[in-house]
Amino acid sequence: MIRISKLSQAYGEKTILKDINLNIQDHKITALIGANGAGKSTLVGVISRLLKPLAGEIFIDDIDIATLSSTEIAKKLSVLKQSNPVNVNLNVRDLVAFGRYPHSKGFLKTKDHQKINEALAFMDLEAIENQALHQLSGGQRQRAFIAMILAQDSDYIFLDEPLNNLDMRYAVEMMTILERLVKELKKTVVVVIHDINIAAAFANHIVAMKDGTIAYEGDVDEIIDKGVLDHVFDHDFCIQCVNGQKICLYKTPEGIQRTLV
């Protein structure tokens, strides 16, 4: 479990995170939702120690991350940022091999090659492992980056808006892969996501942020709620249930309800 206590962060005089207290449960998909500027990406950055907190503590498996080296953290936690380079001269296999750096320091051994092969197979990339990144479709490229963090073999995986620039087919495919990571490989996944209905369909736990704070957290039924979402996004929503699945609709100025995708 990851335990966050009294976490705060600021850029200059602007406070971005305010007294965050949160437990991230093992072997679940936790979705971070909220309006732009709510602090979702900053929270991921601080937990993964890409950013230094202003105050507070973060524990991974009861170990204070402040006491861990960068290599030790990388063996426990991996993170995929919003934007990743695609114009570098790498093929898919070379990219995935970067995930082994915390373990190999660039000198790949038998176990490293095994983990790379397993990641390529899990992500169904074996047929294109020698293709250059710039030759791939957006969906294939995102799968390659997921394979890289999978090869890193950490228990905790953080993904900052991994569905950006993906169409509906690839977005659903990506979330299905994250489900498999949890169910088959016993990973713990935290994903920043804008599509409320995708979060409702795939997340086990949802954390709703507003103005740098945790406004609400709970399961899908608790968070996909008109009162909660109206407050978090400052908008008038309508929640309907279709085949047992909650669907969030938004209302236009004319009052027409549309599916939020």
Contacts in CASP RR format, 6 or more apart in sequence:
PFRMAT RR
TARGET T0000
AUTHOR 0000-0000-0000
METHOD contacts of the structure
MODEL  1
MIRISKLSQAYGEKTILKDINLNIQDHKITALIGANGAGKSTLVGVISRL
LKPLAGEIFIDDIDIATLSSTEIAKKLSVLKQSNPVNVNLNVRDLVAFGR
YPHSKGFLKTKDHQKINEALAFMDLEAIENQALHQLSGGQRQRAFIAMIL
AQDSDYIFLDEPLNNLDMRYAVEMMTILERLVKELKKTVVVVIHDINIAA
AFANHIVAMKDGTIAYEGDVDEIIDKGVLDHVFDHDFCIQCVNGQKICLY
KTPEGIQRTLV
1 23 0 8 1.000
1 24 0 8 1.000
1 25 0 8 1.000
1 26 0 8 1.000
1 61 0 8 1.000
2 23 0 8 1.000
2 24 0 8 1.000
2 47 0 8 1.000
2 58 0 8 1.000
2 59 0 8 1.000
2 60 0 8 1.000
2 156 0 8 1.000
2 188 0 8 1.000
3 22 0 8 1.000
3 23 0 8 1.000
3 24 0 8 1.000
3 58 0 8 1.000
3 59 0 8 1.000
3 62 0 8 1.000
4 20 0 8 1.000
4 21 0 8 1.000
4 22 0 8 1.000
4 23 0 8 1.000
4 24 0 8 1.000
4 47 0 8 1.000
4 56 0 8 1.000
4 57 0 8 1.000
4 58 0 8 1.000
4 59 0 8 1.000
5 21 0 8 1.000
5 56 0 8 1.000
5 57 0 8 1.000
5 58 0 8 1.000
5 59 0 8 1.000
6 19 0 8 1.000
6 20 0 8 1.000
6 21 0 8 1.000
6 55 0 8 1.000
6 56 0 8 1.000
6 57 0 8 1.000
7 17 0 8 1.000
7 19 0 8 1.000
7 20 0 8 1.000
7 21 0 8 1.000
7 22 0 8 1.000
7 43 0 8 1.000
7 46 0 8 1.000
7 53 0 8 1.000
7 55 0 8 1.000
7 56 0 8 1.000
7 57 0 8 1.000
7 58 0 8 1.000
8 15 0 8 1.000
8 17 0 8 1.000
8 18 0 8 1.000
8 19 0 8 1.000
8 20 0 8 1.000
8 53 0 8 1.000
8 54 0 8 1.000
8 55 0 8 1.000
8 56 0 8 1.000
9 15 0 8 1.000
9 16 0 8 1.000
9 17 0 8 1.000
9 42 0 8 1.000
9 46 0 8 1.000
9 51 0 8 1.000
9 53 0 8 1.000
9 54 0 8 1.000
10 16 0 8 1.000
10 17 0 8 1.000
10 54 0 8 1.000
15 212 0 8 1.000
16 39 0 8 1.000
16 42 0 8 1.000
16 212 0 8 1.000
17 39 0 8 1.000
17 42 0 8 1.000
17 43 0 8 1.000
17 46 0 8 1.000
17 53 0 8 1.000
17 54 0 8 1.000
17 212 0 8 1.000
17 213 0 8 1.000
18 211 0 8 1.000
18 212 0 8 1.000
18 213 0 8 1.000
19 213 0 8 1.000
20 43 0 8 1.000
20 212 0 8 1.000
20 213 0 8 1.000
20 214 0 8 1.000
21 214 0 8 1.000
22 207 0 8 1.000
22 214 0 8 1.000
22 217 0 8 1.000
24 30 0 8 1.000
24 156 0 8 1.000
24 188 0 8 1.000
24 190 0 8 1.000
25 188 0 8 1.000
25 204 0 8 1.000
25 205 0 8 1.000
26 155 0 8 1.000
26 188 0 8 1.000
27 182 0 8 1.000
27 186 0 8 1.000
27 187 0 8 1.000
27 188 0 8 1.000
28 182 0 8 1.000
28 188 0 8 1.000
28 189 0 8 1.000
28 204 0 8 1.000
28 205 0 8 1.000
29 178 0 8 1.000
29 179 0 8 1.000
29 182 0 8 1.000
29 189 0 8 1.000
29 190 0 8 1.000
29 191 0 8 1.000
29 202 0 8 1.000
29 203 0 8 1.000
29 204 0 8 1.000
29 205 0 8 1.000
30 188 0 8 1.000
30 189 0 8 1.000
30 190 0 8 1.000
30 191 0 8 1.000
30 203 0 8 1.000
30 204 0 8 1.000
30 205 0 8 1.000
30 206 0 8 1.000
30 207 0 8 1.000
31 190 0 8 1.000
31 191 0 8 1.000
31 192 0 8 1.000
31 193 0 8 1.000
31 199 0 8 1.000
31 202 0 8 1.000
31 203 0 8 1.000
31 205 0 8 1.000
31 206 0 8 1.000
31 207 0 8 1.000
32 40 0 8 1.000
32 43 0 8 1.000
32 44 0 8 1.000
32 190 0 8 1.000
32 191 0 8 1.000
32 192 0 8 1.000
32 193 0 8 1.000
32 207 0 8 1.000
32 209 0 8 1.000
33 40 0 8 1.000
33 193 0 8 1.000
33 194 0 8 1.000
33 196 0 8 1.000
33 199 0 8 1.000
33 206 0 8 1.000
33 207 0 8 1.000
33 208 0 8 1.000
33 209 0 8 1.000
33 223 0 8 1.000
33 232 0 8 1.000
34 40 0 8 1.000
34 194 0 8 1.000
34 208 0 8 1.000
34 209 0 8 1.000
34 210 0 8 1.000
34 232 0 8 1.000
34 233 0 8 1.000
35 210 0 8 1.000
35 232 0 8 1.000
35 233 0 8 1.000
35 234 0 8 1.000
37 212 0 8 1.000
38 209 0 8 1.000
38 210 0 8 1.000
38 211 0 8 1.000
38 212 0 8 1.000
38 232 0 8 1.000
39 209 0 8 1.000
39 212 0 8 1.000
40 160 0 8 1.000
40 192 0 8 1.000
40 209 0 8 1.000
41 82 0 8 1.000
41 160 0 8 1.000
41 161 0 8 1.000
41 192 0 8 1.000
42 51 0 8 1.000
42 212 0 8 1.000
43 209 0 8 1.000
44 79 0 8 1.000
44 158 0 8 1.000
44 160 0 8 1.000
44 190 0 8 1.000
44 192 0 8 1.000
45 51 0 8 1.000
45 79 0 8 1.000
45 158 0 8 1.000
45 160 0 8 1.000
46 52 0 8 1.000
46 53 0 8 1.000
46 58 0 8 1.000
47 58 0 8 1.000
47 77 0 8 1.000
47 158 0 8 1.000
47 190 0 8 1.000
48 73 0 8 1.000
48 77 0 8 1.000
48 79 0 8 1.000
48 158 0 8 1.000
49 65 0 8 1.000
49 70 0 8 1.000
49 73 0 8 1.000
50 79 0 8 1.000
50 81 0 8 1.000
57 64 0 8 1.000
57 66 0 8 1.000
58 64 0 8 1.000
58 65 0 8 1.000
58 66 0 8 1.000
59 65 0 8 1.000
60 68 0 8 1.000
60 73 0 8 1.000
60 76 0 8 1.000
60 77 0 8 1.000
60 156 0 8 1.000
61 76 0 8 1.000
61 155 0 8 1.000
65 73 0 8 1.000
68 76 0 8 1.000
71 102 0 8 1.000
74 101 0 8 1.000
74 102 0 8 1.000
74 152 0 8 1.000
74 154 0 8 1.000
75 102 0 8 1.000
75 103 0 8 1.000
75 152 0 8 1.000
75 153 0 8 1.000
75 154 0 8 1.000
76 154 0 8 1.000
76 155 0 8 1.000
76 156 0 8 1.000
77 154 0 8 1.000
77 155 0 8 1.000
77 156 0 8 1.000
77 157 0 8 1.000
77 158 0 8 1.000
78 99 0 8 1.000
78 149 0 8 1.000
78 152 0 8 1.000
78 154 0 8 1.000
78 156 0 8 1.000
78 157 0 8 1.000
78 158 0 8 1.000
79 149 0 8 1.000
79 157 0 8 1.000
79 158 0 8 1.000
79 159 0 8 1.000
79 160 0 8 1.000
80 145 0 8 1.000
80 146 0 8 1.000
80 148 0 8 1.000
80 149 0 8 1.000
80 157 0 8 1.000
80 158 0 8 1.000
80 159 0 8 1.000
80 160 0 8 1.000
80 162 0 8 1.000
81 160 0 8 1.000
82 160 0 8 1.000
82 161 0 8 1.000
82 164 0 8 1.000
84 145 0 8 1.000
86 133 0 8 1.000
86 134 0 8 1.000
86 141 0 8 1.000
87 133 0 8 1.000
87 134 0 8 1.000
88 133 0 8 1.000
89 132 0 8 1.000
90 132 0 8 1.000
90 133 0 8 1.000
91 129 0 8 1.000
91 130 0 8 1.000
91 131 0 8 1.000
91 132 0 8 1.000
91 133 0 8 1.000
92 120 0 8 1.000
92 125 0 8 1.000
92 128 0 8 1.000
92 129 0 8 1.000
92 130 0 8 1.000
92 131 0 8 1.000
92 133 0 8 1.000
92 136 0 8 1.000
92 144 0 8 1.000
92 147 0 8 1.000
93 116 0 8 1.000
93 120 0 8 1.000
93 129 0 8 1.000
93 130 0 8 1.000
95 133 0 8 1.000
95 144 0 8 1.000
95 145 0 8 1.000
95 147 0 8 1.000
95 148 0 8 1.000
96 116 0 8 1.000
96 119 0 8 1.000
96 120 0 8 1.000
96 125 0 8 1.000
96 129 0 8 1.000
96 144 0 8 1.000
96 147 0 8 1.000
96 148 0 8 1.000
96 150 0 8 1.000
96 151 0 8 1.000
97 108 0 8 1.000
97 112 0 8 1.000
97 116 0 8 1.000
97 151 0 8 1.000
98 148 0 8 1.000
99 148 0 8 1.000
99 149 0 8 1.000
99 151 0 8 1.000
99 152 0 8 1.000
100 106 0 8 1.000
100 108 0 8 1.000
100 112 0 8 1.000
100 115 0 8 1.000
100 116 0 8 1.000
100 151 0 8 1.000
100 152 0 8 1.000
102 152 0 8 1.000
103 111 0 8 1.000
103 112 0 8 1.000
103 115 0 8 1.000
103 153 0 8 1.000
104 112 0 8 1.000
108 116 0 8 1.000
115 151 0 8 1.000
115 153 0 8 1.000
116 151 0 8 1.000
118 150 0 8 1.000
118 151 0 8 1.000
119 147 0 8 1.000
119 148 0 8 1.000
119 150 0 8 1.000
119 151 0 8 1.000
120 126 0 8 1.000
120 129 0 8 1.000
120 147 0 8 1.000
122 147 0 8 1.000
122 150 0 8 1.000
122 180 0 8 1.000
122 185 0 8 1.000
123 143 0 8 1.000
123 144 0 8 1.000
123 146 0 8 1.000
123 147 0 8 1.000
123 150 0 8 1.000
123 177 0 8 1.000
124 143 0 8 1.000
125 140 0 8 1.000
125 143 0 8 1.000
125 144 0 8 1.000
125 147 0 8 1.000
128 136 0 8 1.000
128 140 0 8 1.000
133 141 0 8 1.000
133 144 0 8 1.000
136 144 0 8 1.000
138 165 0 8 1.000
138 166 0 8 1.000
138 170 0 8 1.000
139 166 0 8 1.000
139 170 0 8 1.000
139 173 0 8 1.000
139 174 0 8 1.000
142 162 0 8 1.000
142 166 0 8 1.000
142 170 0 8 1.000
142 174 0 8 1.000
143 174 0 8 1.000
143 177 0 8 1.000
146 159 0 8 1.000
146 162 0 8 1.000
146 174 0 8 1.000
146 177 0 8 1.000
149 157 0 8 1.000
150 157 0 8 1.000
150 181 0 8 1.000
150 185 0 8 1.000
155 186 0 8 1.000
155 187 0 8 1.000
155 188 0 8 1.000
156 187 0 8 1.000
156 188 0 8 1.000
156 190 0 8 1.000
157 181 0 8 1.000
157 187 0 8 1.000
157 188 0 8 1.000
157 189 0 8 1.000
157 190 0 8 1.000
158 189 0 8 1.000
158 190 0 8 1.000
158 191 0 8 1.000
159 178 0 8 1.000
159 189 0 8 1.000
159 190 0 8 1.000
159 191 0 8 1.000
159 192 0 8 1.000
160 192 0 8 1.000
161 192 0 8 1.000
161 193 0 8 1.000
161 194 0 8 1.000
162 174 0 8 1.000
162 191 0 8 1.000
163 171 0 8 1.000
163 174 0 8 1.000
163 175 0 8 1.000
163 193 0 8 1.000
163 194 0 8 1.000
163 195 0 8 1.000
163 198 0 8 1.000
166 174 0 8 1.000
168 261 0 8 1.000
171 195 0 8 1.000
171 198 0 8 1.000
172 198 0 8 1.000
175 198 0 8 1.000
175 201 0 8 1.000
175 202 0 8 1.000
176 202 0 8 1.000
178 189 0 8 1.000
178 191 0 8 1.000
178 202 0 8 1.000
179 202 0 8 1.000
181 187 0 8 1.000
181 189 0 8 1.000
182 188 0 8 1.000
182 189 0 8 1.000
182 204 0 8 1.000
191 203 0 8 1.000
193 199 0 8 1.000
193 203 0 8 1.000
195 260 0 8 1.000
195 261 0 8 1.000
196 224 0 8 1.000
196 229 0 8 1.000
196 248 0 8 1.000
196 260 0 8 1.000
197 247 0 8 1.000
197 248 0 8 1.000
197 259 0 8 1.000
197 260 0 8 1.000
197 261 0 8 1.000
199 206 0 8 1.000
199 220 0 8 1.000
199 224 0 8 1.000
200 206 0 8 1.000
200 220 0 8 1.000
200 224 0 8 1.000
200 245 0 8 1.000
200 246 0 8 1.000
200 247 0 8 1.000
200 248 0 8 1.000
201 245 0 8 1.000
203 220 0 8 1.000
204 219 0 8 1.000
205 217 0 8 1.000
205 218 0 8 1.000
205 219 0 8 1.000
206 217 0 8 1.000
206 218 0 8 1.000
206 219 0 8 1.000
206 220 0 8 1.000
206 222 0 8 1.000
206 223 0 8 1.000
206 224 0 8 1.000
207 214 0 8 1.000
207 216 0 8 1.000
207 217 0 8 1.000
207 218 0 8 1.000
208 214 0 8 1.000
208 215 0 8 1.000
208 216 0 8 1.000
208 217 0 8 1.000
208 223 0 8 1.000
208 228 0 8 1.000
208 229 0 8 1.000
208 232 0 8 1.000
209 215 0 8 1.000
209 232 0 8 1.000
210 231 0 8 1.000
210 232 0 8 1.000
215 228 0 8 1.000
215 231 0 8 1.000
215 232 0 8 1.000
216 222 0 8 1.000
216 223 0 8 1.000
216 228 0 8 1.000
216 232 0 8 1.000
217 223 0 8 1.000
220 246 0 8 1.000
221 246 0 8 1.000
222 228 0 8 1.000
223 229 0 8 1.000
224 239 0 8 1.000
224 246 0 8 1.000
224 248 0 8 1.000
225 239 0 8 1.000
226 237 0 8 1.000
226 238 0 8 1.000
226 239 0 8 1.000
227 237 0 8 1.000
229 235 0 8 1.000
229 237 0 8 1.000
229 239 0 8 1.000
229 248 0 8 1.000
230 236 0 8 1.000
230 237 0 8 1.000
235 250 0 8 1.000
235 251 0 8 1.000
236 250 0 8 1.000
236 251 0 8 1.000
237 248 0 8 1.000
237 249 0 8 1.000
237 250 0 8 1.000
237 251 0 8 1.000
237 260 0 8 1.000
238 248 0 8 1.000
238 249 0 8 1.000
238 250 0 8 1.000
238 251 0 8 1.000
238 257 0 8 1.000
239 246 0 8 1.000
239 247 0 8 1.000
239 248 0 8 1.000
239 249 0 8 1.000
240 246 0 8 1.000
240 247 0 8 1.000
240 249 0 8 1.000
241 247 0 8 1.000
247 259 0 8 1.000
248 259 0 8 1.000
248 260 0 8 1.000
249 257 0 8 1.000
249 258 0 8 1.000
249 259 0 8 1.000
249 260 0 8 1.000
250 257 0 8 1.000
250 258 0 8 1.000
250 260 0 8 1.000
251 257 0 8 1.000
251 258 0 8 1.000
252 258 0 8 1.000
END
